[in-house]
Amino acid sequence: MQKNFFLVTCLISFLAFSQQPPTPAIIIQNGIQQKNELAQNSAVKNLSFKNIGPSIMSGRVVDFAVNPANPTEFYVGYASGGLWYTNNNGTSFAPVMDNSPTQNVGCVAVDWKNGTIWVGTGEVNASRSSYAGIGLLKSTDRGKTWENMGLTDSHHLASILINPSNPNEVVVGAVGHLYSTNEERGVFKTIDGGKSWQKTLFINDKTGVIEISANPENFNTMYAAAWEKDRKAWNFEGSGEGSGLYKSTDAGSTWVKISTETSGLPIGKGMGRMGTAVVDDETVYLIVDNQFHREEKTEKEETDIISKDFFIGMTAETFLEMEDKKLNQFLKANGFQEKYRAENIKQMVRVGTVKPEDLAKYLEDANSQLFNTPVIGAEVYKSLDGGESWIKTHDGFLDDLYYSYGYYFGKIHVDPSDANKIYIYGVPILKSSDGGKTFESIDADNVHADHHALWINPNMPGHLIDGNDGGVNITYDDGKTWIKNNAPAVGQFYSVNVDSEKNYNVYGGLQDNGVWVGPHNYEESAGWQQNGKYPYESIMGGDGMQVQIDSRNSDVVYTGFQFGNYFRINRKTDETTYIQPKHELGESPYRFNWQTPILLSPHNQDILYLGGNKLMRSMNQGTDWTAISEDLTQGGKAGNVAYGTLTSISESPFQFGLLYTGSDDGLIHISKNGGGNWNNISGSLPKDLWVSRVIASSHKKERVYITLNGYRFDNFKPYVYVSENFGNTWKDISGNLPASPVNVVKEDPVNENLLYLGTDNGAYISFNRGENWEVFSKELPNVAVHDLVIQPEAKDLVLGTHGRSLYVADIALLQKLTDDTMKEIVVSEMDTIEFSPRWGSKFSTWGKFYEPKTSIQFYAPKKGKAIILISSEEGKELKQWTVDAEKGVNVVEYDFTVSEKRIKYFDKEKISKAENGLYYLPSGKYSVQIKLEEITSLTNFSIE
């Protein structure tokens, strides 16, 4: 034990001096144990969170496990939303991983004969929010308990194959770390149910196995797709020399590489992600993301339409000879500002302030590298000799399937009843009935476009279960029509915000599911299918990003999608105005982060800030923009991902123009004069880490909080800091936080000692400004919390999770807790209740009794027996009971009933026995008193 403690201490000390190395698995495992201990002793362990949806847009599905004997029973794995079970064909689902240490899923397999569930944790799709796992989990009691079976440093597990004849023999494919190199990747095998593992295939420390598939009739024959990738925050190489296809004929014990120079497959640096589908010992299909570039056409078509590439390398003389009409057509068609017309630009070229190629640069943005890369893309191959030789099944290119997101897809399936019927998917889902010669789309309006998982019924051709970025769809007619099965609330929120309405609304941006708004008191119900209106409404497509709401008029909303594409929306008039700032012609294009930050000034709701690599300010709701800074980053890096961008903006409520910015490359700046000049205040902080949040205090002008995030280095150390002097010096307040990257910190608007925190594995609170932290856990699974917000009037904390949608908790009691009050019993205020004569009765013979209830929240300074006493305004005791109080927050349910022997204190016409045999309080004023030994406290409530 002492030896392990010494090792962990040394590793923590090492990480303190270097932010780049990935966090060792032992620290992550210790962090899980630390969080469990925090949860058991947390002062807020009894404070419940309520899930308020939404569910209709769902989240990313990564895998299925379907009962072959009864396909109405299956499990669904969501990328960051856990594992869910249905036995009614997806009509409803139940979560089965909520008591596990993570909700991050890569793959699922079930031994249906014995009921054993295997989950490979950590999503394998390598996206910007593909969270790492904690190894291989196993449950023998249908998910009630989980045991970690190892491979804890693999981070992302892709495939689990169980021998149908021997459930103790299991073969696993591990992708390995996402942002760093490591050794625990490749193929692993156990013959003792996971007690021990043998690594049977290893290529190198940046090549993992993205998929293993077996012959359905012969478990000994397997194919493993090895994938080399190199993801950084600024660049993603999705192919490499290590990629290749391997075959085993002894159930994964040994492997032979079959993607050779004579195989007919593309090999070498351009070989990207692959997937296989096995028919039998002879017939195998393969899909590959071919990253080799397409051959350029030797002859260019004559056309009057000018592309931006037309200006690259053009001389000034040639440019000046262009026809004004032709040039103006290009400028208007490509959205150049009105001030940029042929006559003006030609004058700029004459004097040398602009070069012709600047017209091409003007149109570049972060998406250019993603969509304009001329790679071959998806290709399908077929082998009829067990993988020895391969032929491409189709002529030409499979365009508009992968675009340049081949790393995000990579699956192929064959119908067990028809060897010539195959399915592939990327942005659409395609099927072929002729062995891959031709394809047709089977997408539909109620099916999300991005697909990741498919199950084909071997006994009923045309019965498919599809998993995509928008949840689960089922078809029985081979894709002609689809059923949508989105009961679980598994939305992947990037951001969350609230408006100022009395019955406030919640807004949030989701991964690939746009921006939605809905009521904070949403109750899950299928009633919307009858009335035709889902309580949440979509207000923007794409990958939904940050949302700002005008506090004067909540119909005016600012939001958008990835890479800084923002809009001003008037929800009342349905007006949508594009407001992204544009650089000047001749300047380098602005760099916008995937999650570009925006902020409405708390001093004037007409003033909007937006961060590119510079900070932009609009004084008129985004109509016009001015850059009020120079580049506030380290200048970017060469690569195909936008980098060197601002990630967080904050303005002090004490002073207009007291501004802070944070960047993805570790810089924090301050301006005290509205952008007149800026100072870098990040010199003493850890270097190069993503600034996930900067927050100017609302309690003290000099105070500022920041969080840094090492996720993109596979560094899971928590970084939280506070400065009491405008960032001149910083204090580490990460305290007792377990290992997990930090996404957000927020102050409580009432109690300056309260801080709220969201990490990649949960939410926390500090009662002493970060000296130590308590973990939230009641009704809240171990899920990534991307963002959080406090609604000040309602005293609600709203969490935006990346995998389990939105949660709300009442924090009125927490706001009362200080060093002094935490020595006493503190009872939260109770809302006024509206009396109903229907309390205790049924609406019909077949209905349930309508029985009201409310929550009584109180803080106890110690553990013990607490007496709850309900009294009338005159002090008459109406009901009393005893509860076991925990030290910390306690929540007691009260149903407004009166003890029968106490009804004598009321006039007979005011109280009578209800239909359920109980007596309910009539309208009036009452008190709740809490007694714990010698300590007592009370609060009042009314029934009107």
Secondary structure, 3 states (H helix, E strand, C coil): CHHHHHHHHHHHHHHHHCCCCCCCHHHHHHHHHHHHHHHHHCCCCCCCCEECCCCCCCCCEEEEEECCCCCCCEEEEECCCEEEEECCCCCCCEECCCCCCCCCEEEEEEECCCCEEEEEECCCCCCCCCCCCCCEEEECCCCCCCEECCCCCCCCEEEEEEECCEEEEEEEEECCCCCCCCCCCEEEEECCCCCCCEEEECCECCEEEEEEEEECCEEEEEEEEEEECEECCCCEECCCCCCEEEEECCCCCCCEECCCCCCCCCCCCCEEEEEEEECCCCCEEEEEEEEEECCCCCCCCCCCCCCHHHHCCCCHHHHHCCCHHHHHHHHHHCCCCCCCCHHHHHHHHHHCCCCCCHHHHHCCCCCHHHHCCCEEEEEEEEECCCCCCCEECCCCCCCCCCCCCHHHCCEEEEECCEEEEEEEECCCEEEECCCCCCCEECCCCCCCCCEEEEEECCCCCCCEEEEECCEEEEECCCCCCCEECCCCCCCEEEEEEECCCCCCEEEEEECCCEEEEEECCCCCCCCHHHHCCCCCEEEECCCCCCCEECCCCCCEEEEEECCCEEEEEECCCCEEEECCCCCCCCCCCCCCCCCCCEEECCCCCCCEEEECCCEEEECCCCCCCEECCCCCCCCCCCCCCCCCCEEEEEECCCCCCCEEEEECCCCEEEECCCCCCCEECCCCCCCCCEEEEEEECCCCCCCEEEEEECHHHCCCCCEEEEECCCCCCCEECCCCCCCCCEEEEEECCCCCCCEEEEECCEEEEECCCCCCCEECCCCCCCCCEEEEEEECCCCEEEEEEECCCEEEEECCCHHHCCCCHHHCCEECCCCCECCCCCCCCECCCCCCECCCCEEEEEEECCCEEEEEEEEECCCCEEEEEEEEECCEEEEEEECCEECHHHHHHCCCCCCCECCCCCEECCCEEEEEEEEECCEEEEEEEEEC
